[in-house]
Amino acid sequence: MTRVFLHVGLAKTGTTSIQAALVQSQERYAGHGLCLPGGRHHPQRRAAYDLVGRRIEGDEDSPAGSFRRLVEAVDACTAPRAVVTEELLALARPRHVQRLGRELGHHDLELVVGVRDLGRTLLSSWQQEVVNAQSFGWRSFADAVRDPEQGSVRAGVAFWLRHDVLRVLDTWERLVPRDRVHLVTVPPAGAAGEVLLDRFAAAVGLPAGVLRLDDPLRNTSLGAVELEVVRRLNTRLDGLPRRQYLRVVQGGLRPGLERPGSRRLTLPAEDRGWVAERSMEVVEQLRARGYQVHGDLEELLTPPAVEPDAAEPGTEPGTGAAERRIDDVTDTELLAASEEALASLARAHGALFGRYRRTVGPEGEEATALERAASSVRAWGFRVRLAGLERADRTPVLAWAARTALRRTSRRGS
C-alpha cells in the first residue's frame, strides 16, 4: 500500500513550477521514499483529461486509457509515497472523484491544494483567459466574478469553478478525510521561488531543499498594453481551432509582447474592497476547518495594492503608472506593441518554415559530391554579391563596383 498525494491545483498557484521541479528532482527525492508515477507530468495530465473528459480542440491524439495506465503506474511504485499532480483535477465532479477512489482506494490517499490570494489570482486569471482566446475586458470579467449570477458566464462561473477552493475541498472530501488535506499557500510577491517548492515538499513529506528547478521556468506576464493587443486580436480570431491558436498566438505572437518595462496589471481600487471582503470570508472558513497549512493563511488576504507578480525594479506598487486603469491604453501604445507582435510573428513563421523544410527533406534525387561542392561555391558567390549590394550605400568602392557591373550587363542606353 502506497501513500498517494493527490495535488489538484488550484490553477495559478505555481503548479507549473512544482510539476517541473518534481520531474527535475527525481534523483534527489528517490532516496526520500517518493516516486512520480509515469516519470513525467504529461502522462498524469493525460490521465486527468481521460478521467474528467477534457479534450483539446484540433488535437486528434485521444487520451483514452491514460487514466488506467496512471493507476497501473501508481500500483507499480515501489516507494512508500507517490505524488499525482494536475490542476485539472480541481474541476473533477463527484462522479470523477468516486471513480478515482474505486481505482486507487486501496492506497492511503491524501489531498494537496495550493491556494493564492484572490487579488493576484484575479489578475493572472484574466490574463490567462485573454491569452487563451477570450476577448472580454477587465471590467466585464471582474464584475462577472464578483457576481456570477450577472454578466458573462464564461468569465464569472468559469472562474469560480477553477478557483473556489471551498467548492474543490467539499468535492474531494468525499474521498479524502479532512485530517489528510494539506493547504499550500503561495507566498507574497517578491518571495524566492524556493519558498513555494519547500512548502509543497513539506506537504508530501520531503525535507526542504530537495525540490528544486535545475532549469528555472520563464513565465513572463504581459503588460496592460500588450494584453489589450491580444484581446483585440481575439475578436477577429473567433472559430480558430484551439490547437492552431496556441501555436500562432502563444507560440508566435506572445514572445514579442513580453517586453521589459511594460505597464503591469494592478488590481483597481474599485475592486479592492470586495476582493478583501471575500478573501477574509474564505480565510475564516479555511481556518475553522482545521486543515494542515504549509505557509500562512494570512497570505491569502489581499493587500492594499495588488499586482500579479513582483513589481519591476524601481517601481513602487500603487504609484505612478500603476494608478492608470487597466483598460487605459492609447493608440500610440497599441501601435508600438502591435509592431513588436508582428515582428515576433514573422520570426516565428520563418522558424516554422525552416522546420518544415527540414522535415520535408530535399526534393528529387540525392546530389553527387561534385554537384554539392559546385552548388556551395555558387551559393557563396551569390551571398558575396548580395552582401556587396547591401553595403554599397555605405562603401564608395562597393557602390562603384555595383554600378560598373550594372553598366556591363545592362542593355539600357547610356
Secondary structure, 3 states (H helix, E strand, C coil): CCEEEEECCCCCCCHHHHHHHHHHCHHHHHCCCEECCCCCCHHHHHHHHHHHCCCCCCCCCCCCCHHHHHHHHHHHCCCCEEEEECHHHHHCCHHHHHHHHHHHCCCEEEEEEEECCHHHHHHHHHHHHHCCCCCCCHHHHHHHHHCCCCCCHHHHHHHHHHHCHHHHHHHHCCCCCHHHEEEEECCCCCCCHHHHHHHHHHHCCCCCCCCCCCCCCCCCCCCHHHHHHHHHHHCCCCCCCHHHHHHHHHHHHHHHHCCCCCCCCCCCHHHHHHHHHHHHHHHHHHHHHCCEEECCHHHHCCCCCCCCCCCCCCCCCCCHHHHCCCCCCCHHHHHHHHHHHHHHHHHHHHHHHHHHHHHHCCCCCCCCHHHHHHHHHHHHHHHHHHHHHHHHHHCHHHHHHHHHHHHHHCCCCC
